[in-house]
Amino acid sequence: MKRPNWDEYFMEMAEVTAKRSTCLRRSVGAVIVQERHIMAAGYNGAPRGIMHCDERGGCLRERLGVPSGERHELCMALHAEQNAIVQAAALGQSIEGATMYITHQPCVICAKMIINAGIKRIIVREGYPDQLSVDILAEAGLKIVMLGSII
C-alpha cells in the first residue's frame, strides 16, 4: 500500500467528511488545514435546526429544474466550504494562510468567503460549472489546484 502524500491524505479526509452530506444532488466535503493540522471541516447540508431536503420530500432546485452551478439562493443547504469556515470561526480558530481541501471546485459564493477568510491555497478533486468562481479566485491571486493539475 502506497503512503499518501499530504495533499492526498487531506483530500481523503475531505472525501470522508462528504459522507455526512445531506444534499440530494451532490455530496461535498471540505477540510481546512494549517501546518498539517486540521483546523475545521464541513459538509453540505441544511443549517442547524432546519429540515434536510430528504425530510422535506426532495430538493427544491431539482423540482424547479435549476441547473447545477446556478441559483444557489434557492438551496436549503450551506455549502461544505461555508460550514468549515463557520466552524473555524465558532471555535476561534484563525485560518489565515490555510489550505482548503474540497471534493469539488467552490462556487462563486464560497470563493468570495474563501478569499475573505484568508485561505491561501485551494485543492480540489473535481470541477464545478462556475467559471466566475475561477475568475474571482484568480483575480485575488488564488489558483484552484486539482490534484495533479491547476484549473
CNS distance restraints for C-alpha pairs under 8 A (distance, minus, plus):
assign (resid   4 and name CA) (resid   8 and name CA) 5.44 0.50 0.50
assign (resid   4 and name CA) (resid   9 and name CA) 5.51 0.50 0.50
assign (resid   5 and name CA) (resid   9 and name CA) 6.05 0.50 0.50
assign (resid   6 and name CA) (resid  10 and name CA) 6.18 0.50 0.50
assign (resid   6 and name CA) (resid  36 and name CA) 7.69 0.50 0.50
assign (resid   7 and name CA) (resid  11 and name CA) 6.05 0.50 0.50
assign (resid   7 and name CA) (resid 101 and name CA) 8.00 0.50 0.50
assign (resid   7 and name CA) (resid 123 and name CA) 7.70 0.50 0.50
assign (resid   7 and name CA) (resid 147 and name CA) 7.72 0.50 0.50
assign (resid   8 and name CA) (resid  12 and name CA) 6.16 0.50 0.50
assign (resid   8 and name CA) (resid 147 and name CA) 7.76 0.50 0.50
assign (resid   9 and name CA) (resid  13 and name CA) 6.57 0.50 0.50
assign (resid  10 and name CA) (resid  14 and name CA) 6.38 0.50 0.50
assign (resid  10 and name CA) (resid  31 and name CA) 7.21 0.50 0.50
assign (resid  10 and name CA) (resid  33 and name CA) 7.94 0.50 0.50
assign (resid  10 and name CA) (resid 101 and name CA) 6.63 0.50 0.50
assign (resid  11 and name CA) (resid  15 and name CA) 6.22 0.50 0.50
assign (resid  11 and name CA) (resid  31 and name CA) 7.83 0.50 0.50
assign (resid  11 and name CA) (resid 101 and name CA) 5.69 0.50 0.50
assign (resid  11 and name CA) (resid 102 and name CA) 7.00 0.50 0.50
assign (resid  11 and name CA) (resid 103 and name CA) 7.10 0.50 0.50
assign (resid  11 and name CA) (resid 123 and name CA) 7.85 0.50 0.50
assign (resid  11 and name CA) (resid 124 and name CA) 7.66 0.50 0.50
assign (resid  11 and name CA) (resid 125 and name CA) 7.48 0.50 0.50
assign (resid  12 and name CA) (resid  16 and name CA) 6.24 0.50 0.50
assign (resid  13 and name CA) (resid  17 and name CA) 6.18 0.50 0.50
assign (resid  13 and name CA) (resid  31 and name CA) 7.04 0.50 0.50
assign (resid  14 and name CA) (resid  18 and name CA) 6.20 0.50 0.50
assign (resid  14 and name CA) (resid  28 and name CA) 7.96 0.50 0.50
assign (resid  14 and name CA) (resid  29 and name CA) 4.76 0.50 0.50
assign (resid  14 and name CA) (resid  30 and name CA) 4.96 0.50 0.50
assign (resid  14 and name CA) (resid  31 and name CA) 5.41 0.50 0.50
assign (resid  14 and name CA) (resid  41 and name CA) 7.59 0.50 0.50
assign (resid  14 and name CA) (resid 101 and name CA) 6.34 0.50 0.50
assign (resid  14 and name CA) (resid 102 and name CA) 6.10 0.50 0.50
assign (resid  14 and name CA) (resid 103 and name CA) 6.25 0.50 0.50
assign (resid  15 and name CA) (resid  19 and name CA) 6.87 0.50 0.50
assign (resid  15 and name CA) (resid  28 and name CA) 7.53 0.50 0.50
assign (resid  15 and name CA) (resid  29 and name CA) 5.82 0.50 0.50
assign (resid  15 and name CA) (resid  30 and name CA) 7.92 0.50 0.50
assign (resid  15 and name CA) (resid 103 and name CA) 6.18 0.50 0.50
assign (resid  16 and name CA) (resid  20 and name CA) 7.77 0.50 0.50
assign (resid  16 and name CA) (resid  29 and name CA) 7.37 0.50 0.50
assign (resid  17 and name CA) (resid  21 and name CA) 7.65 0.50 0.50
assign (resid  17 and name CA) (resid  28 and name CA) 7.81 0.50 0.50
assign (resid  17 and name CA) (resid  29 and name CA) 5.00 0.50 0.50
assign (resid  17 and name CA) (resid  30 and name CA) 6.98 0.50 0.50
assign (resid  17 and name CA) (resid  31 and name CA) 7.92 0.50 0.50
assign (resid  17 and name CA) (resid  41 and name CA) 7.18 0.50 0.50
assign (resid  17 and name CA) (resid  42 and name CA) 6.77 0.50 0.50
assign (resid  17 and name CA) (resid  43 and name CA) 6.17 0.50 0.50
assign (resid  18 and name CA) (resid  27 and name CA) 5.41 0.50 0.50
assign (resid  18 and name CA) (resid  28 and name CA) 4.68 0.50 0.50
assign (resid  18 and name CA) (resid  29 and name CA) 3.83 0.50 0.50
assign (resid  18 and name CA) (resid  30 and name CA) 7.43 0.50 0.50
assign (resid  18 and name CA) (resid  42 and name CA) 7.88 0.50 0.50
assign (resid  18 and name CA) (resid  43 and name CA) 5.41 0.50 0.50
assign (resid  18 and name CA) (resid  44 and name CA) 7.56 0.50 0.50
assign (resid  18 and name CA) (resid 103 and name CA) 7.62 0.50 0.50
assign (resid  19 and name CA) (resid  27 and name CA) 6.86 0.50 0.50
assign (resid  19 and name CA) (resid  28 and name CA) 7.94 0.50 0.50
assign (resid  19 and name CA) (resid  29 and name CA) 7.61 0.50 0.50
assign (resid  20 and name CA) (resid  43 and name CA) 6.47 0.50 0.50
assign (resid  21 and name CA) (resid  27 and name CA) 5.29 0.50 0.50
assign (resid  21 and name CA) (resid  28 and name CA) 6.58 0.50 0.50
assign (resid  21 and name CA) (resid  29 and name CA) 7.50 0.50 0.50
assign (resid  21 and name CA) (resid  43 and name CA) 5.31 0.50 0.50
assign (resid  21 and name CA) (resid  44 and name CA) 5.17 0.50 0.50
assign (resid  21 and name CA) (resid  45 and name CA) 5.67 0.50 0.50
assign (resid  22 and name CA) (resid  27 and name CA) 7.28 0.50 0.50
assign (resid  22 and name CA) (resid  44 and name CA) 6.62 0.50 0.50
assign (resid  22 and name CA) (resid  45 and name CA) 4.97 0.50 0.50
assign (resid  22 and name CA) (resid  46 and name CA) 7.46 0.50 0.50
assign (resid  22 and name CA) (resid  52 and name CA) 6.53 0.50 0.50
assign (resid  22 and name CA) (resid  53 and name CA) 7.38 0.50 0.50
assign (resid  22 and name CA) (resid  54 and name CA) 7.58 0.50 0.50
assign (resid  23 and name CA) (resid  27 and name CA) 6.00 0.50 0.50
assign (resid  23 and name CA) (resid  44 and name CA) 6.26 0.50 0.50
assign (resid  23 and name CA) (resid  45 and name CA) 5.65 0.50 0.50
assign (resid  23 and name CA) (resid  52 and name CA) 7.71 0.50 0.50
assign (resid  23 and name CA) (resid  53 and name CA) 6.88 0.50 0.50
assign (resid  23 and name CA) (resid  77 and name CA) 7.14 0.50 0.50
assign (resid  24 and name CA) (resid  53 and name CA) 7.04 0.50 0.50
assign (resid  24 and name CA) (resid  54 and name CA) 7.16 0.50 0.50
assign (resid  24 and name CA) (resid  58 and name CA) 7.47 0.50 0.50
assign (resid  24 and name CA) (resid  59 and name CA) 6.62 0.50 0.50
assign (resid  25 and name CA) (resid  59 and name CA) 7.77 0.50 0.50
assign (resid  25 and name CA) (resid  62 and name CA) 7.93 0.50 0.50
assign (resid  27 and name CA) (resid  43 and name CA) 7.51 0.50 0.50
assign (resid  27 and name CA) (resid  44 and name CA) 6.74 0.50 0.50
assign (resid  28 and name CA) (resid  43 and name CA) 5.63 0.50 0.50
assign (resid  28 and name CA) (resid  44 and name CA) 5.85 0.50 0.50
assign (resid  28 and name CA) (resid  79 and name CA) 7.60 0.50 0.50
assign (resid  28 and name CA) (resid  80 and name CA) 5.92 0.50 0.50
assign (resid  28 and name CA) (resid 102 and name CA) 7.20 0.50 0.50
assign (resid  28 and name CA) (resid 103 and name CA) 5.65 0.50 0.50
assign (resid  28 and name CA) (resid 104 and name CA) 6.52 0.50 0.50
assign (resid  29 and name CA) (resid  41 and name CA) 7.51 0.50 0.50
assign (resid  29 and name CA) (resid  42 and name CA) 5.87 0.50 0.50
assign (resid  29 and name CA) (resid  43 and name CA) 4.47 0.50 0.50
assign (resid  29 and name CA) (resid  44 and name CA) 6.96 0.50 0.50
assign (resid  29 and name CA) (resid  80 and name CA) 5.34 0.50 0.50
assign (resid  29 and name CA) (resid  81 and name CA) 7.61 0.50 0.50
assign (resid  29 and name CA) (resid 102 and name CA) 5.77 0.50 0.50
assign (resid  29 and name CA) (resid 103 and name CA) 5.61 0.50 0.50
assign (resid  29 and name CA) (resid 104 and name CA) 7.98 0.50 0.50
assign (resid  30 and name CA) (resid  41 and name CA) 5.53 0.50 0.50
assign (resid  30 and name CA) (resid  42 and name CA) 5.24 0.50 0.50
assign (resid  30 and name CA) (resid  43 and name CA) 6.25 0.50 0.50
assign (resid  30 and name CA) (resid  80 and name CA) 5.42 0.50 0.50
assign (resid  30 and name CA) (resid  81 and name CA) 5.61 0.50 0.50
assign (resid  30 and name CA) (resid  84 and name CA) 6.50 0.50 0.50
assign (resid  30 and name CA) (resid 100 and name CA) 6.72 0.50 0.50
assign (resid  30 and name CA) (resid 101 and name CA) 5.47 0.50 0.50
assign (resid  30 and name CA) (resid 102 and name CA) 4.35 0.50 0.50
assign (resid  30 and name CA) (resid 103 and name CA) 6.62 0.50 0.50
assign (resid  31 and name CA) (resid  38 and name CA) 6.81 0.50 0.50
assign (resid  31 and name CA) (resid  39 and name CA) 7.68 0.50 0.50
assign (resid  31 and name CA) (resid  40 and name CA) 5.96 0.50 0.50
assign (resid  31 and name CA) (resid  41 and name CA) 4.31 0.50 0.50
assign (resid  31 and name CA) (resid  42 and name CA) 6.56 0.50 0.50
assign (resid  31 and name CA) (resid  81 and name CA) 7.97 0.50 0.50
assign (resid  31 and name CA) (resid  84 and name CA) 6.73 0.50 0.50
assign (resid  31 and name CA) (resid 100 and name CA) 5.68 0.50 0.50
assign (resid  31 and name CA) (resid 101 and name CA) 5.15 0.50 0.50
assign (resid  31 and name CA) (resid 102 and name CA) 6.61 0.50 0.50
assign (resid  32 and name CA) (resid  38 and name CA) 5.86 0.50 0.50
assign (resid  32 and name CA) (resid  39 and name CA) 5.54 0.50 0.50
assign (resid  32 and name CA) (resid  40 and name CA) 5.29 0.50 0.50
assign (resid  32 and name CA) (resid  41 and name CA) 6.13 0.50 0.50
assign (resid  32 and name CA) (resid  84 and name CA) 6.94 0.50 0.50
assign (resid  32 and name CA) (resid  85 and name CA) 7.99 0.50 0.50
assign (resid  32 and name CA) (resid  95 and name CA) 7.47 0.50 0.50
assign (resid  32 and name CA) (resid  98 and name CA) 6.57 0.50 0.50
assign (resid  32 and name CA) (resid  99 and name CA) 5.78 0.50 0.50
assign (resid  32 and name CA) (resid 100 and name CA) 4.47 0.50 0.50
assign (resid  32 and name CA) (resid 101 and name CA) 6.37 0.50 0.50
assign (resid  33 and name CA) (resid  37 and name CA) 5.34 0.50 0.50
assign (resid  33 and name CA) (resid  38 and name CA) 4.47 0.50 0.50
assign (resid  33 and name CA) (resid  39 and name CA) 5.54 0.50 0.50
assign (resid  33 and name CA) (resid  40 and name CA) 7.41 0.50 0.50
assign (resid  33 and name CA) (resid  95 and name CA) 7.97 0.50 0.50
assign (resid  33 and name CA) (resid  98 and name CA) 5.68 0.50 0.50
assign (resid  33 and name CA) (resid  99 and name CA) 5.24 0.50 0.50
assign (resid  33 and name CA) (resid 100 and name CA) 6.24 0.50 0.50
assign (resid  33 and name CA) (resid 101 and name CA) 7.76 0.50 0.50
assign (resid  34 and name CA) (resid  38 and name CA) 6.52 0.50 0.50
assign (resid  34 and name CA) (resid  39 and name CA) 6.65 0.50 0.50
assign (resid  34 and name CA) (resid  95 and name CA) 7.11 0.50 0.50
assign (resid  34 and name CA) (resid  97 and name CA) 7.45 0.50 0.50
assign (resid  34 and name CA) (resid  98 and name CA) 4.81 0.50 0.50
assign (resid  34 and name CA) (resid  99 and name CA) 6.38 0.50 0.50
assign (resid  35 and name CA) (resid  98 and name CA) 7.81 0.50 0.50
assign (resid  39 and name CA) (resid  88 and name CA) 6.53 0.50 0.50
assign (resid  39 and name CA) (resid  93 and name CA) 6.70 0.50 0.50
assign (resid  39 and name CA) (resid  95 and name CA) 7.35 0.50 0.50
assign (resid  40 and name CA) (resid  84 and name CA) 5.41 0.50 0.50
assign (resid  40 and name CA) (resid  85 and name CA) 7.26 0.50 0.50
assign (resid  40 and name CA) (resid  87 and name CA) 6.04 0.50 0.50
assign (resid  40 and name CA) (resid  88 and name CA) 5.33 0.50 0.50
assign (resid  41 and name CA) (resid  80 and name CA) 7.81 0.50 0.50
assign (resid  41 and name CA) (resid  83 and name CA) 7.30 0.50 0.50
assign (resid  41 and name CA) (resid  84 and name CA) 4.57 0.50 0.50
assign (resid  41 and name CA) (resid  87 and name CA) 7.20 0.50 0.50
assign (resid  42 and name CA) (resid  79 and name CA) 7.97 0.50 0.50
assign (resid  42 and name CA) (resid  80 and name CA) 4.65 0.50 0.50
assign (resid  42 and name CA) (resid  81 and name CA) 6.32 0.50 0.50
assign (resid  42 and name CA) (resid  82 and name CA) 7.43 0.50 0.50
assign (resid  42 and name CA) (resid  83 and name CA) 4.76 0.50 0.50
assign (resid  42 and name CA) (resid  84 and name CA) 4.19 0.50 0.50
assign (resid  42 and name CA) (resid  85 and name CA) 7.95 0.50 0.50
assign (resid  42 and name CA) (resid  87 and name CA) 7.53 0.50 0.50
assign (resid  43 and name CA) (resid  79 and name CA) 6.54 0.50 0.50
assign (resid  43 and name CA) (resid  80 and name CA) 3.82 0.50 0.50
assign (resid  43 and name CA) (resid  81 and name CA) 7.32 0.50 0.50
assign (resid  43 and name CA) (resid  83 and name CA) 6.50 0.50 0.50
assign (resid  43 and name CA) (resid  84 and name CA) 7.48 0.50 0.50
assign (resid  44 and name CA) (resid  77 and name CA) 6.06 0.50 0.50
assign (resid  44 and name CA) (resid  78 and name CA) 5.48 0.50 0.50
assign (resid  44 and name CA) (resid  79 and name CA) 4.38 0.50 0.50
assign (resid  44 and name CA) (resid  80 and name CA) 4.37 0.50 0.50
assign (resid  44 and name CA) (resid  83 and name CA) 7.27 0.50 0.50
assign (resid  45 and name CA) (resid  52 and name CA) 6.81 0.50 0.50
assign (resid  45 and name CA) (resid  76 and name CA) 7.60 0.50 0.50
assign (resid  45 and name CA) (resid  77 and name CA) 4.45 0.50 0.50
assign (resid  45 and name CA) (resid  78 and name CA) 5.58 0.50 0.50
assign (resid  45 and name CA) (resid  79 and name CA) 6.86 0.50 0.50
assign (resid  45 and name CA) (resid  80 and name CA) 7.71 0.50 0.50
assign (resid  46 and name CA) (resid  50 and name CA) 5.88 0.50 0.50
assign (resid  46 and name CA) (resid  51 and name CA) 6.58 0.50 0.50
assign (resid  46 and name CA) (resid  52 and name CA) 5.33 0.50 0.50
assign (resid  46 and name CA) (resid  53 and name CA) 7.74 0.50 0.50
assign (resid  46 and name CA) (resid  76 and name CA) 5.61 0.50 0.50
assign (resid  46 and name CA) (resid  77 and name CA) 4.02 0.50 0.50
assign (resid  46 and name CA) (resid  78 and name CA) 5.94 0.50 0.50
assign (resid  47 and name CA) (resid  76 and name CA) 7.81 0.50 0.50
assign (resid  47 and name CA) (resid  77 and name CA) 6.45 0.50 0.50
assign (resid  47 and name CA) (resid  78 and name CA) 6.44 0.50 0.50
assign (resid  51 and name CA) (resid  55 and name CA) 5.95 0.50 0.50
assign (resid  51 and name CA) (resid  56 and name CA) 6.60 0.50 0.50
assign (resid  52 and name CA) (resid  56 and name CA) 6.45 0.50 0.50
assign (resid  52 and name CA) (resid  76 and name CA) 7.52 0.50 0.50
assign (resid  52 and name CA) (resid  77 and name CA) 7.73 0.50 0.50
assign (resid  53 and name CA) (resid  57 and name CA) 6.31 0.50 0.50
assign (resid  53 and name CA) (resid  58 and name CA) 5.04 0.50 0.50
assign (resid  53 and name CA) (resid  59 and name CA) 5.38 0.50 0.50
assign (resid  53 and name CA) (resid  60 and name CA) 7.86 0.50 0.50
assign (resid  53 and name CA) (resid  76 and name CA) 7.29 0.50 0.50
assign (resid  54 and name CA) (resid  58 and name CA) 5.25 0.50 0.50
assign (resid  54 and name CA) (resid  59 and name CA) 7.45 0.50 0.50
assign (resid  58 and name CA) (resid  62 and name CA) 7.74 0.50 0.50
assign (resid  58 and name CA) (resid  63 and name CA) 7.66 0.50 0.50
assign (resid  59 and name CA) (resid  63 and name CA) 6.27 0.50 0.50
assign (resid  59 and name CA) (resid  75 and name CA) 7.86 0.50 0.50
assign (resid  60 and name CA) (resid  64 and name CA) 6.21 0.50 0.50
assign (resid  60 and name CA) (resid  74 and name CA) 7.01 0.50 0.50
assign (resid  60 and name CA) (resid  75 and name CA) 6.87 0.50 0.50
assign (resid  60 and name CA) (resid  76 and name CA) 7.99 0.50 0.50
assign (resid  61 and name CA) (resid  65 and name CA) 6.08 0.50 0.50
assign (resid  61 and name CA) (resid  66 and name CA) 5.16 0.50 0.50
assign (resid  61 and name CA) (resid  67 and name CA) 7.96 0.50 0.50
assign (resid  61 and name CA) (resid  74 and name CA) 6.29 0.50 0.50
assign (resid  61 and name CA) (resid  75 and name CA) 6.43 0.50 0.50
assign (resid  62 and name CA) (resid  66 and name CA) 6.11 0.50 0.50
assign (resid  66 and name CA) (resid  70 and name CA) 6.64 0.50 0.50
assign (resid  66 and name CA) (resid  71 and name CA) 7.00 0.50 0.50
assign (resid  68 and name CA) (resid 129 and name CA) 7.02 0.50 0.50
assign (resid  69 and name CA) (resid 107 and name CA) 6.90 0.50 0.50
assign (resid  69 and name CA) (resid 128 and name CA) 7.02 0.50 0.50
assign (resid  69 and name CA) (resid 129 and name CA) 5.49 0.50 0.50
assign (resid  69 and name CA) (resid 130 and name CA) 5.84 0.50 0.50
assign (resid  71 and name CA) (resid  75 and name CA) 7.75 0.50 0.50
assign (resid  78 and name CA) (resid  82 and name CA) 6.20 0.50 0.50
assign (resid  78 and name CA) (resid  83 and name CA) 6.43 0.50 0.50
assign (resid  79 and name CA) (resid  83 and name CA) 6.29 0.50 0.50
assign (resid  79 and name CA) (resid 110 and name CA) 7.51 0.50 0.50
assign (resid  80 and name CA) (resid  84 and name CA) 6.17 0.50 0.50
assign (resid  80 and name CA) (resid 102 and name CA) 7.94 0.50 0.50
assign (resid  81 and name CA) (resid  85 and name CA) 6.21 0.50 0.50
assign (resid  81 and name CA) (resid 102 and name CA) 7.44 0.50 0.50
assign (resid  81 and name CA) (resid 106 and name CA) 7.54 0.50 0.50
assign (resid  81 and name CA) (resid 110 and name CA) 6.26 0.50 0.50
assign (resid  81 and name CA) (resid 114 and name CA) 7.74 0.50 0.50
assign (resid  82 and name CA) (resid  86 and name CA) 6.07 0.50 0.50
assign (resid  82 and name CA) (resid 110 and name CA) 6.41 0.50 0.50
assign (resid  82 and name CA) (resid 113 and name CA) 7.35 0.50 0.50
assign (resid  83 and name CA) (resid  87 and name CA) 5.98 0.50 0.50
assign (resid  84 and name CA) (resid  88 and name CA) 6.25 0.50 0.50
assign (resid  85 and name CA) (resid  89 and name CA) 6.31 0.50 0.50
assign (resid  85 and name CA) (resid 114 and name CA) 7.96 0.50 0.50
assign (resid  85 and name CA) (resid 117 and name CA) 7.41 0.50 0.50
assign (resid  86 and name CA) (resid  90 and name CA) 6.08 0.50 0.50
assign (resid  87 and name CA) (resid  91 and name CA) 6.18 0.50 0.50
assign (resid  88 and name CA) (resid  92 and name CA) 6.11 0.50 0.50
assign (resid  88 and name CA) (resid  93 and name CA) 4.94 0.50 0.50
assign (resid  88 and name CA) (resid  94 and name CA) 7.03 0.50 0.50
assign (resid  88 and name CA) (resid  95 and name CA) 7.22 0.50 0.50
assign (resid  89 and name CA) (resid  93 and name CA) 5.92 0.50 0.50
assign (resid  89 and name CA) (resid  94 and name CA) 7.43 0.50 0.50
assign (resid  95 and name CA) (resid 117 and name CA) 6.80 0.50 0.50
assign (resid  95 and name CA) (resid 118 and name CA) 6.66 0.50 0.50
assign (resid  95 and name CA) (resid 119 and name CA) 6.48 0.50 0.50
assign (resid  96 and name CA) (resid 117 and name CA) 6.45 0.50 0.50
assign (resid  96 and name CA) (resid 118 and name CA) 4.44 0.50 0.50
assign (resid  96 and name CA) (resid 119 and name CA) 5.62 0.50 0.50
assign (resid  96 and name CA) (resid 120 and name CA) 7.60 0.50 0.50
assign (resid  97 and name CA) (resid 118 and name CA) 5.70 0.50 0.50
assign (resid  97 and name CA) (resid 119 and name CA) 5.00 0.50 0.50
assign (resid  97 and name CA) (resid 120 and name CA) 4.98 0.50 0.50
assign (resid  97 and name CA) (resid 121 and name CA) 7.71 0.50 0.50
assign (resid  98 and name CA) (resid 118 and name CA) 7.33 0.50 0.50
assign (resid  98 and name CA) (resid 119 and name CA) 4.85 0.50 0.50
assign (resid  98 and name CA) (resid 120 and name CA) 5.78 0.50 0.50
assign (resid  98 and name CA) (resid 121 and name CA) 6.67 0.50 0.50
assign (resid  99 and name CA) (resid 119 and name CA) 5.95 0.50 0.50
assign (resid  99 and name CA) (resid 120 and name CA) 6.02 0.50 0.50
assign (resid  99 and name CA) (resid 121 and name CA) 4.52 0.50 0.50
assign (resid  99 and name CA) (resid 122 and name CA) 5.77 0.50 0.50
assign (resid  99 and name CA) (resid 123 and name CA) 7.46 0.50 0.50
assign (resid 100 and name CA) (resid 119 and name CA) 6.94 0.50 0.50
assign (resid 100 and name CA) (resid 121 and name CA) 6.28 0.50 0.50
assign (resid 100 and name CA) (resid 122 and name CA) 4.99 0.50 0.50
assign (resid 100 and name CA) (resid 123 and name CA) 6.25 0.50 0.50
assign (resid 101 and name CA) (resid 122 and name CA) 6.08 0.50 0.50
assign (resid 101 and name CA) (resid 123 and name CA) 4.82 0.50 0.50
assign (resid 101 and name CA) (resid 124 and name CA) 5.90 0.50 0.50
assign (resid 102 and name CA) (resid 106 and name CA) 7.65 0.50 0.50
assign (resid 102 and name CA) (resid 122 and name CA) 7.51 0.50 0.50
assign (resid 102 and name CA) (resid 123 and name CA) 6.24 0.50 0.50
assign (resid 102 and name CA) (resid 124 and name CA) 4.86 0.50 0.50
assign (resid 102 and name CA) (resid 125 and name CA) 6.85 0.50 0.50
assign (resid 103 and name CA) (resid 124 and name CA) 5.34 0.50 0.50
assign (resid 103 and name CA) (resid 125 and name CA) 4.92 0.50 0.50
assign (resid 103 and name CA) (resid 126 and name CA) 6.15 0.50 0.50
assign (resid 104 and name CA) (resid 124 and name CA) 5.47 0.50 0.50
assign (resid 104 and name CA) (resid 125 and name CA) 5.77 0.50 0.50
assign (resid 104 and name CA) (resid 126 and name CA) 4.61 0.50 0.50
assign (resid 104 and name CA) (resid 127 and name CA) 5.55 0.50 0.50
assign (resid 104 and name CA) (resid 128 and name CA) 6.32 0.50 0.50
assign (resid 105 and name CA) (resid 124 and name CA) 5.73 0.50 0.50
assign (resid 105 and name CA) (resid 125 and name CA) 7.61 0.50 0.50
assign (resid 105 and name CA) (resid 126 and name CA) 6.18 0.50 0.50
assign (resid 105 and name CA) (resid 127 and name CA) 4.88 0.50 0.50
assign (resid 105 and name CA) (resid 128 and name CA) 5.23 0.50 0.50
assign (resid 105 and name CA) (resid 144 and name CA) 7.47 0.50 0.50
assign (resid 106 and name CA) (resid 110 and name CA) 5.68 0.50 0.50
assign (resid 106 and name CA) (resid 111 and name CA) 5.82 0.50 0.50
assign (resid 106 and name CA) (resid 128 and name CA) 7.11 0.50 0.50
assign (resid 106 and name CA) (resid 133 and name CA) 6.86 0.50 0.50
assign (resid 107 and name CA) (resid 111 and name CA) 6.03 0.50 0.50
assign (resid 107 and name CA) (resid 128 and name CA) 7.30 0.50 0.50
assign (resid 107 and name CA) (resid 130 and name CA) 5.94 0.50 0.50
assign (resid 107 and name CA) (resid 133 and name CA) 5.57 0.50 0.50
assign (resid 108 and name CA) (resid 112 and name CA) 6.30 0.50 0.50
assign (resid 108 and name CA) (resid 130 and name CA) 6.83 0.50 0.50
assign (resid 108 and name CA) (resid 132 and name CA) 6.15 0.50 0.50
assign (resid 108 and name CA) (resid 133 and name CA) 4.07 0.50 0.50
assign (resid 108 and name CA) (resid 134 and name CA) 7.82 0.50 0.50
assign (resid 108 and name CA) (resid 136 and name CA) 7.54 0.50 0.50
assign (resid 109 and name CA) (resid 113 and name CA) 6.60 0.50 0.50
assign (resid 109 and name CA) (resid 133 and name CA) 7.74 0.50 0.50
assign (resid 110 and name CA) (resid 114 and name CA) 6.04 0.50 0.50
assign (resid 111 and name CA) (resid 115 and name CA) 6.24 0.50 0.50
assign (resid 111 and name CA) (resid 133 and name CA) 5.82 0.50 0.50
assign (resid 111 and name CA) (resid 136 and name CA) 7.28 0.50 0.50
assign (resid 111 and name CA) (resid 137 and name CA) 6.38 0.50 0.50
assign (resid 112 and name CA) (resid 116 and name CA) 6.31 0.50 0.50
assign (resid 112 and name CA) (resid 136 and name CA) 7.62 0.50 0.50
assign (resid 112 and name CA) (resid 137 and name CA) 7.75 0.50 0.50
assign (resid 113 and name CA) (resid 117 and name CA) 5.95 0.50 0.50
assign (resid 114 and name CA) (resid 118 and name CA) 6.54 0.50 0.50
assign (resid 114 and name CA) (resid 119 and name CA) 5.69 0.50 0.50
assign (resid 115 and name CA) (resid 119 and name CA) 6.14 0.50 0.50
assign (resid 115 and name CA) (resid 120 and name CA) 7.80 0.50 0.50
assign (resid 115 and name CA) (resid 137 and name CA) 7.23 0.50 0.50
assign (resid 115 and name CA) (resid 140 and name CA) 7.08 0.50 0.50
assign (resid 120 and name CA) (resid 142 and name CA) 6.49 0.50 0.50
assign (resid 121 and name CA) (resid 142 and name CA) 6.58 0.50 0.50
assign (resid 121 and name CA) (resid 143 and name CA) 7.14 0.50 0.50
assign (resid 121 and name CA) (resid 144 and name CA) 7.44 0.50 0.50
assign (resid 121 and name CA) (resid 145 and name CA) 7.99 0.50 0.50
assign (resid 122 and name CA) (resid 142 and name CA) 7.48 0.50 0.50
assign (resid 122 and name CA) (resid 143 and name CA) 6.83 0.50 0.50
assign (resid 122 and name CA) (resid 144 and name CA) 5.20 0.50 0.50
assign (resid 122 and name CA) (resid 145 and name CA) 6.07 0.50 0.50
assign (resid 123 and name CA) (resid 144 and name CA) 6.02 0.50 0.50
assign (resid 123 and name CA) (resid 145 and name CA) 4.74 0.50 0.50
assign (resid 123 and name CA) (resid 146 and name CA) 5.70 0.50 0.50
assign (resid 123 and name CA) (resid 147 and name CA) 6.65 0.50 0.50
assign (resid 124 and name CA) (resid 144 and name CA) 6.98 0.50 0.50
assign (resid 124 and name CA) (resid 145 and name CA) 6.14 0.50 0.50
assign (resid 124 and name CA) (resid 146 and name CA) 4.80 0.50 0.50
assign (resid 124 and name CA) (resid 147 and name CA) 6.41 0.50 0.50
assign (resid 125 and name CA) (resid 146 and name CA) 5.57 0.50 0.50
assign (resid 125 and name CA) (resid 147 and name CA) 5.97 0.50 0.50
assign (resid 126 and name CA) (resid 146 and name CA) 6.95 0.50 0.50
assign (resid 127 and name CA) (resid 146 and name CA) 7.96 0.50 0.50
assign (resid 130 and name CA) (resid 134 and name CA) 7.09 0.50 0.50
assign (resid 131 and name CA) (resid 135 and name CA) 6.23 0.50 0.50
assign (resid 132 and name CA) (resid 136 and name CA) 6.04 0.50 0.50
assign (resid 133 and name CA) (resid 137 and name CA) 6.14 0.50 0.50
assign (resid 134 and name CA) (resid 138 and name CA) 6.07 0.50 0.50
assign (resid 134 and name CA) (resid 143 and name CA) 7.75 0.50 0.50
assign (resid 134 and name CA) (resid 144 and name CA) 7.35 0.50 0.50
assign (resid 134 and name CA) (resid 151 and name CA) 7.70 0.50 0.50
assign (resid 135 and name CA) (resid 139 and name CA) 6.20 0.50 0.50
assign (resid 136 and name CA) (resid 140 and name CA) 6.32 0.50 0.50
assign (resid 137 and name CA) (resid 141 and name CA) 6.35 0.50 0.50
assign (resid 137 and name CA) (resid 142 and name CA) 5.02 0.50 0.50
assign (resid 137 and name CA) (resid 143 and name CA) 6.51 0.50 0.50
assign (resid 137 and name CA) (resid 144 and name CA) 7.84 0.50 0.50
assign (resid 138 and name CA) (resid 142 and name CA) 5.09 0.50 0.50
assign (resid 138 and name CA) (resid 143 and name CA) 5.76 0.50 0.50
assign (resid 143 and name CA) (resid 150 and name CA) 6.98 0.50 0.50
assign (resid 143 and name CA) (resid 151 and name CA) 6.97 0.50 0.50
assign (resid 144 and name CA) (resid 150 and name CA) 5.97 0.50 0.50
assign (resid 144 and name CA) (resid 151 and name CA) 5.44 0.50 0.50
assign (resid 145 and name CA) (resid 149 and name CA) 5.96 0.50 0.50
assign (resid 145 and name CA) (resid 150 and name CA) 4.37 0.50 0.50
assign (resid 145 and name CA) (resid 151 and name CA) 6.07 0.50 0.50
assign (resid 146 and name CA) (resid 150 and name CA) 5.50 0.50 0.50
assign (resid 146 and name CA) (resid 151 and name CA) 6.55 0.50 0.50
